[in-house]
Amino acid sequence: MPKIEVNEKLFFQMVGQKYDYETLEKKLTCGKAELDEKPDMSVAEDQRVIKIELNDTNRPDLWSTNGVARQLKLHAGGKCADYDQYISREGDIKDFNNRFVTVDPELKDIRPFMVAFMIEGKAIDEPMLLDIIQTQEKLAWNFGRKRKSLSMGLYRVSQIKWPVHYKAVDPDKTSFVPLTFETPLTCRQILEEHPKGKDYGWIIKDGKKYPLLEDDSGEIMSMAPVINSATLGAVQVGDKDLMVELTGDNMENLFLAANIVACDFIDCGYTIRPIRVDHPYETVYGKSVCAPFYFQKPTKAVLKNINKLLGSDFNKDQVVDALEKMGNKIETKDVNGDVEFTVWPAAYRNDFLHEVDIIEDVMIGIGLENFNAEKPNDFTIGRLMPLTMYSRQAKNIMVGLGYQEMIFNYLGSKKDYIERMCIDDSKVIEVSNPMSENYQFVRPSIIASLLRAESGSANAIFPHKIFEIGKVAYLCDEENTGTRTRQSLGFMTAASNANFNNAASEVSSLMYFLDHEYKVAESDDPRFIPGRQAAIMVNDKQVGIFGEVHPQVLENWSITVPCVAGEIDIEELM
């Protein structure tokens, strides 16, 4: 979970009052957060740092000093700033005063979208600058998948000549002085020589052209999403008016991040000025967009369902008060003898998907301390599910065959689940908005997890015999959801003498003790060597596969010993 460090003086200043740390610990529950580490009291008050751990990845607005402080302030009955005067809406676009950015058509297939706005009003002090940098990195790393889908940059407005141009450039013919350097480098050299280039260059290095931001005089501002220039992009303490830009591949995420940052600045007393970005191609919000922009849709809930789920007896006014303490705007109306609540979340939130999300906000707004634990009135007898019982039986058999049980995460990367396994991605489920590239896909097979474990076990004494019984999932048109989740048994042996016959013998033992007759049939799975693999057939239906792992797959995992592996759909055997 994300952790943030907040300047104690700035934090309590934003909250509007100072708490002792015991009280602060209790107050943080309204933001699904907890005190991770108290500051060093020997340090001067304006230098003390409070470390806070956040337990909800669906609230990126809380990943900053201002975000957590705002939530505590609202929950205590305080009022937040008037964001509406700065935020554009459909049909009500704020005056951008001829501040605009043009987007190169070639960026459509590179890094297509951009939003931007300007802050003004007062100079940036050191605590604020450090918090801006932290927010920038948290949003880009967690929400933006290590800057791949979202990154942010800040620039000195006083030196910018409008309009600004977001361009696609030849990386070998374009050069500038990157931040912290003193001499110019080409864009490609920056990826090879600059620390930030080494960290984030992988995002753009394979493209024929790289994204670049420059003003109308030709002064380079940054090479998104890697590094700012040492001129316009070198924001320092004392700078007053700043341009904030965000680039990425999802316009809704860009707007949300822009709204979060803009509201943080508004809370600190800054004025927000919109900047129009003109795309030559359509976005989901049109070609020309202005940030910050309210794009959230309302969600509804009824009083009966709220009280039913919370086991409460709240009235309309109590629910409205609780939701307002979470920064929401509410409309109510009577519907069939019940009260219907229409909730518009704050501009910096986009985590309402269902009525249940509203109910959760009601619970937090009321205060978790106001809910008492109750023992259930119903008497039930707990039993293991048949699938669990059958899986345990299979587990005991595998242990008896000399295998060691492993437990793996069922989320992973494209590289692990697809590329290294030499399979196509036609049936692999991709997570639409993963927090990290390493958790972007749902595993379609356990074998990849077993090979990952083997790739890090070269120093262990051979043979290596490991297995897992767990969930796999894949796309399936036959299901209403479009996906199918199954309980699967995956096993693998790594040894100098591992071969098809060994695997066939162990499959035979497993199926015997599971009391299943089976046949084998030819198969053509790219994960295994042709002619040294077989499909497991039960009642003329394939329930599994086994064979010698293909040398190319082993090479992809840097495994140097022969391996045999197999996988069986446990649910098909029940």
N, C-alpha and C positions, 0 to 999 in steps of 0.2 A: 504494500500500500504506500501511496505517496507520503513523504515526510517533508515538512517545511520548517524553516528557521525564521523566526520573526523578531525584529527589534522590539524589546520590551516597551520602551518609551513610546515608539510609534504605534505599537499595537494597542496599548491602553488609551492612548490619545484618540485612536480611531473608534474604540469601543465607547468612549465617553465617560468611563470610570475605571478605577483600578481595583482589581480583585487580589486577595491573597491566593496562593497557588492551590490550596485545598478547594476553595470556592471555584477557582478557574477550572479545575479538573471536572467539577460537576457541571459547570456551565457549558463546557465544550461538547457535551452529549447532544446538544441541539444542532451541532454541525457534524454529527457522527465522527467526532474526533476525540482524542485523548492526549493528555500531557505525556510526551515521550521523555523529556529531560528538562529539569529546571535550570535556570541560568546560574552562572558562577557569580555568587553574591559579592565576591571580592573585586569584581569589575565595576567600573563606573556605570551608573544607571542608564545613561544614553548609549552604552556599548553592550549591555546585557542582551543575550540571545535566548529566547524560549523555543524549544524544539517541540513541535506538535505533529502527531501521527494522525492521518486522515483515513477513515475506514470505509469511504464510499468513493469509488472511481467514477460514479455517474454524476458527481458534482465538481467538475473542474473549476468552478467559480470559487471553491474553497481553498484552492491551491496557492493562496497568497495571504499576506498579512491583512490586507483590506477585506478579502473575502470572508475569512473567519471572523474578523472584527465586526463586519456588517451583520453576519448571522447572529452573533451574540447580542449586538445592539438591538436588532429587530425583535429578537426573542424576549428581550427584557422590556419591550414596549416602546422602544425608541422609533424614530422615523429616519428613513434613508433619504438621500438627496433626490431631487426632481430629475430623474433620468429622461423623462418624456420630452423635455425641451431640447434635448440634443439628439434623440434617436429618431431616425426616419422610419416611416411605415409606408405600406402600399397606398399610393394616392396622396401621401404627405411627405415628400422628399425635402429635407432641409437644404437651405441655400449653401452651395459649395463654393460660391464666390470665385468661380473660374479656376479653382484648384482641381486639376484632373490628371489622370494617368492614361496613356494609350498603351494598348496591349498588342504585341506582334502576333499576327495570325499563325506563325510557325510554332508558337508556344502551346497550341492546342494539344499536341501529342507529346509535349515535354513536361510542362508544369503549367496547366492551363489557366488557373483562376487567381485573382488577386483582389483584396479589399484594402482600404486605407482610410485613415483619418488623422487629424492634427490635434495636438493639445497645446494650450497656451494659458498664461495667467501668472505663473510664478516660476522661479528657478528651482531646478531639481537639487535636493540636498542628498547627502550620502546615504542615509537609511532608505530613502525613497528609491534611489538609483539601484541599490542592492536588491530591494524588493522587486523592482521592475525586471532586473536580470533573472532573479529566481523564478518569477512568474513566467517569463519568456521561456526559460529552460524547461520548467515543469510542463507547460502546455505543449511545447515542441517535442519533448521526449516521451511523455505518457500519452497525451491526447493526439499528438501528431506523429506517433510511431517513429521516434528518433528522427524527426524533421522530414520524413519521407512524404507524409500527406499534409503536413502543416509546419510552417516556420514563420518567425516574426523578426522584424528588423526595425530599428529606431534611427532617425536622422535629424540633423540640425536644419530646421526650416529656414533660418535666416540666410543660409548659403545656397538654398535651392532655387533654381530658375525654372518656373513652370512653363509648359507642362512637363511632367515626368514621363519617361518612356520605359516600359517593361518589354525587353527585347530578347530575341534568340540570336546569339553571336557565335562566330567561329572561335573555339577555345584556344587555337594556336595563333590567332591574329589579333586577339584582344588582350590587353594587359592593364593592370592597375596596381596600386600599392595597397595590399590587404592590411587589415587591422593588426597592430603590434609589429608590423614590418616597416622598413624604411626604404626599400627599393621595390620597383615594380616587378611583377611576375605575370606571365601569361596565365589565363584561366586554367589551362591544363597543368602548368607548373605549380599553381596553388594547391591543386589536389594532391600533388606528389610531395610538396615541400612544407606546406603550412600545416600546423597541428590540427586545425579545424578541417582542412582539406583532407587529411588522412582519416579523420573521424567520420566525415559526412560526404566525402567525395563519391562514395559508392552510389549515391542516389542519382547522380547525373552523369557519371564518367563514361557510360556506354553510349550516350547520345552524340549525334553528329554536331549538335549545337547546344550551348549552355544558356540558361536564363540569366539575364543581366538587367539591373536597374540603373538608369542614369537620368540626369536632369536634362533640360533643353539646351544647356551649354555644352553637353557632352561629358560632364563630370560624372564619373561612375560612383554610384552609391553602394551597391552590393552585388554579389553573385549569389542569388538565392538558390538553395537554402544553406549555403556553406559559410560565407564570411562577408562582413561589411568592409567597405573601403576605409582607409586610414584618414580620410578627409571628412566627407559628409556623414559617414557612418561611425565616427568616433565620438559618441555621446559621453559627456563628462559632467561631474558635479558643477552646478552653476548654470548649465544650459537651461534655457527658458522654454522656447517654442520647439516642439518636436513633431515629426511625422512618424506615424506608426503604420507599418504595412505588414500584411500577412499574405503569403502565397501557399498554394497547395492544390489538391485535386478534388476537393469536396467543398462546394460553396456554402452549404449549411454549416459545416464545421468551422469554416473561416469566419462566418458571421457570428457564430457563438463565441469563438475566441476573441474576436474584435469587441463584441459587446461586453465580455468579461473584463478585458483590459480597460475599455472606455469607462465602464462603471467604477472600476477601481480608481481611475484618475479623477472622476467626478467627485467621488467620496473624499478625495484629498484636496478638493477645492479648485481643481483645474476646469477650464472651459474646453469643450470639445467642438471642433469644427469638422464637418464632413469633407471627404474628398471623393470625387466621382471617378470611377474606373470604367473605361470604355473598352469592352471586349469586342473583337470583330466577329465573334461567334456567340451563340446563345448559351446562357447559363440557366439554371432553373428559376432565376429571378430576373431574366432579361439580359440584354447585352450590357447596358449601363447600370452600375450598382453603386450605391452610396452606403458607407458604414459610419457609425453603427446603425444597424437596421433590425427592427423587430419582426421576426419571421415565425415566432412560436404560434401554435394553434391551441385553442382552448380545450380543456378536458372537463368532463362532467361527472358528478357523483350525486347520489341521493342520500338523505339523512338516515333512512332505514338501513341501508347497507353499511354506512359508516358505523352506526351503533352496533349492528350485528357483528361485524368483524372485530371491533374493539371491545365488545362486551360492555358497552357503556350506555348511558342515557343522556347524551348531550342534546341541547336544544340548538336552534338555528344560530343564535347569537354567539354561542360558545364555539361552534364550528367556524363561523366567519372570523372571529377573533383569533383562533388558532392558525387559520390559513394566512391571515394578514401578518402574523408574527413570523411567517416563513417567506415574506416578501411578495405574496401573491395578491392579485386583484380578483374580486369575487362579485358575481351577480347571483341573486337567488330568485326563485319563483316557485309557487305552489303547483305541483303536478300530481293529480289523483290522490289528494290527501297527504302527500309527502312533500318534502322540500328538496328541490333540485338546485345544486350548486354548480355554476359554470365558473371555472377557474382559469385565469390567464397567468401563467408563471412570469416571474421577473425576466427582464431581457437577458440576464446573464445565466438563466437556467433553461434546459431543454430535456429534462428527465421525466416528464409526465407522459406516459404512454397509455395508462389505463386508470380506471377508477381507483384501483388499489394504491396507486402512487399518491393520489389525493388523500386517501385514508391514512397513509403513512405520514404525510405532512401534518394532518390533523393530530395524530398521535404525538409527534415531536413538538408541534406548536403548543399543545396542552401541557406537555412536559412528562417525560417518562417516569419521573418520581411520583406522579399522580395516579399511576396504574398499579394496583395491588395484585400480587400473585394469588391465584385461586386454584384449589385442587379440582380436577375434573369430577363431575358428578356421575358420569357413566363408568361402568365397570366393564373392561374388555380384557381379553386374553391375547397376548401377543404371540404370534407364530411367525416362523420364517417362511418366506414365499417359496413356492415349489422351485422356481428358477434358482434361488439361493441355495436350496438343499441340493439340487442337481449339480450346481457349480462346485459346491464343497466336495461332492463325491468325485467329480473330475479332478479337483485339486489334489485329493488324497491319492488318486491313482498316479498322477504325474510325480508327486513326491516319492511314491513307491518305485517309480521308474528311474529315480536318481536325479530328478530335476529340482532346481531351486526357484521358489516363487519370487517374482519381481512385481513392483507396483509402479506404474508410470502415469504421467499426465496425458490426457487424451487430446490436448491442444499442442500444436507444433507449427513449424515453419514449412513453407513451400519446398525449400531445399531438402528437408528431411523426409517429408511425406510423399513428395512427387519426384523431384529431380534425382535424388540419390537412389530412389527405388525404380527408376526408369519406366514409370507408368504415366499415362496421360491424366489430365485433371478433370475429365468430363464428369466424373461422379463424386469428386472431392468437394466437401462443404467448406466454403470460405466464410469467415466471420466478417461481417460488413464493416465494423468499426473496431478492430482490435486495438488494445492498448499498446501492443508491441508486435513487431514483425515475427517474433519467435512464437507467438500464440495466434497466428493468423488463420490456421486451418484445423479442422477436426479430423482426427486420424481415421482413415478408412480401413486400416489394418493394424494389428498389433506387431507384425513382423518388423516394421520400421523402428518401433520402440526397442525391440530386442536387439536389433543391429546397432542402434545408438549405444546401448549398454555395453555391447561387445567391443565397440570401437574404443572404449575407454578402459578395457580390462586386459590389455595385452600382457601385463606383467603377472597376472594371476595364473596359477598352475592349471594346465589343460588336463582333461577336457572341460569345457564350459557348457553346462546344461541348464538353461533358464527357461521359464515360462511365465505367462500372465493370463489370468482370466479377468476380462474387463470389457468395457463398452467400446464399440466402434460405430461409426455412423457414415452414411453416404446418401447422395441424392437418389431419389426413387420416385418416379412419376406415379406409381401405383398408390402411394400414400397421399392422404389429404394435405398433409403438411409439406409434401414434396421431398421429405427425407425419411430415412429409416434408421433406427438405432437397434443394435443387436448385441447380445452377450456373446463374446468370442473367446476361444482358447487359442493362444499363440504359443509356440514352443520353438526352441532353437538349440542346436548342438554345434559347438565349435571345437574341432579336433583335427589332428593331422590325417586321421583315417575316417573322417566323417563322410558318409556316402549315402546314396539313395536306399540301399538295402537296409542300412541301420534305421533310417527314418521309417521305412515301410514296416519293419518289425515292431517299432514302438507304436505306430498307428494301429497295427493289428492288436497289440496288447491293450491299448486304450479302448478301442471299440469293443473288444471282448468283455472287458470288465464293466463297460457301460451297457452291455447286453444289446449290442446292435450289430446286425449283419450289414455288410457293406461290400461294394465293389470299387475297383479303380478304373479310371478311364483316362485316355490321353488328354493332355491339357497344353495350352500354349500361353503361359504366363511369363511376361518379360522379366520377372524377378528371379526366375529359376532357369537352369540350363535346359535347353531343348532336348527331349528324349530322356531326361533324368528328373522328371517331375510327373505327378499324377493327381487327377481330381478324385476326391473321395465322394462316392455316390451312395445314397441311401434311398431306396424306393425310386430309383431312376432320377433322383434330384441331387445336384451337387451341394454338399454340405461343407466341403473343405478342400484343401489342397496341401501338398507337401512336395519336397524335392530338394535338390542341391542348389544352393543360392548361386546366381550367375556371377562369374568373375568380375564383370563390370560393376555390379552392385557392391560387391566386396571392396573393389578398388575405390568406389565413391565414398565408402565409409572408412577407408584406410585400414581394412582388416586383411591380415596376411595369411590366415589359416583357412582351410576349407570349412564351410558351414552348411548344415542342412536345417531346414526350417519348415514349419507347417502351421496351418490355422484351420480351426473347425468352428462352425456356427453352433454353439451350445443349444440355443433355442430350437434349432431344427432337429436336434436329437431327442428332445423331451417328449 
